[in-house]
Amino acid sequence: MKMMMMEVKVLSRKLIQPSTPTPHDLRNFRIAFTDEMSPTANVPLILYYVNNSSKADDKTRIKQLLETSLAQVLPQFYPLAGRYVEESRLIDCRDQGVHYAEAQVLNCHLHQLLGPEMKPEQLNDLLPCPLYAADGVTDPLLSIQVSTFECGGMAIGVCISHRIADAATLGTFLCAWADACSLEEGRENVCPVFNSSHYFPGRNLPKLELRIPQTNGQDVPKILTRRFVFDGRAISKIRSKVLMNCENGTTKHQYTRVQLVSGLFIRALLGLDRAKYGRSRASLITHTVNLRNKTSPPIPKHSCGNFCTFAVANCAAEQAKSPGLQGTVNLVGDAVRKTAADCARILNSGEDGNMVIIDSFKHVTEIICNSGGDLNVIMFTSWCRFPLYEVDFGWGKPIWISPASIPAPNSCVMMDTKDGDGIEAWLSLDEKDMYMLQQDHDITTFTAA
């Protein structure tokens, strides 16, 4: 079935405040230096749920439960109901509220979004605010939009400010909200703690500037986001292809799904860049690394804030001329393994430990700034293994989860497929580059949709 022209009509907007006031001694929340360096952006996520009831009363009750449980869970996440004060590098936690909207989706059933005709830019209408509406004095740190489809299905779109949270924090919030909404017993007790500044006190560091095209009255390249699905069988085939080029068909390293898919895209993007410029250019490749399970001692998994750093791989122009798949998989794998090893000493090496994180950000920023634009920058982030498909508000787990269209060129967000065996890669490229990439032999061979 062809994709209809989906229309999203916002029915109401309001601010939801915590059910109990935030104590006065918590009114000023200092952000960490990892928060300072995060870009001015919102982290977007949309969860899709099928209709399990035909009763109008049930739908009304569900909407009431979502609002009530949100207010009940916000005292645990009190900074998210505040506002960011950039000049002071703090969150003003006076319970200004979370932006909450209800909307109706017209001319589209939920199942139509699940097919190959889906265009990611359509999904942005299911989000409560623009991706880069952040850091302003009136910008909410958390925004939610509950959209109902004509078939009764529902999409819950969430934007959380990167100034105070990463994707793992968003996952923690969603699990806690779902637990508060559901009356089911025996669920894991989610106990969030906003402690990033305890580990990484603020330093008044500059934020990372994303390479978002600015119009300024001039023509700019159109950035497209497209979804590439690699199921479990495709991942196994990519792994086998890499191992074929290893001595004796073995390797001392265990290749992860994320590393294999990253390597596949890197190889394709290096070739695309070479064809576009008529020569090989130096490339900078980054992969976001979650610190929570890599430090010693480990940072608790429900720690909220920005607990991430960059794994950085530099690819010289000569190296980019004819990279094999094994070479690009090893390129990203070696960078991630080195960063993971460095992370183990972050918490027990004093200032040297902090510099592991700061240096990775500074390295990326300085190389980009000093390149004069003659640098191929490729940025990956992985949301795999976050329990997002477990977010059950009481009427079942999501049938699908997605980000949205993110206009940051040469960037890729990876997520689990619903069965947990594959990967959905959401890649953003210049429109002409995207057309060329979609013709790449390896990409077309291994993608399931």
Order of alpha helices (4+ residues) and beta strands (2+ residues): beta-beta-alpha-beta-alpha-beta-beta-beta-alpha-alpha-beta-beta-alpha-beta-alpha-beta-alpha-alpha-beta-beta-beta-alpha-alpha-beta-beta-beta-beta-alpha-alpha
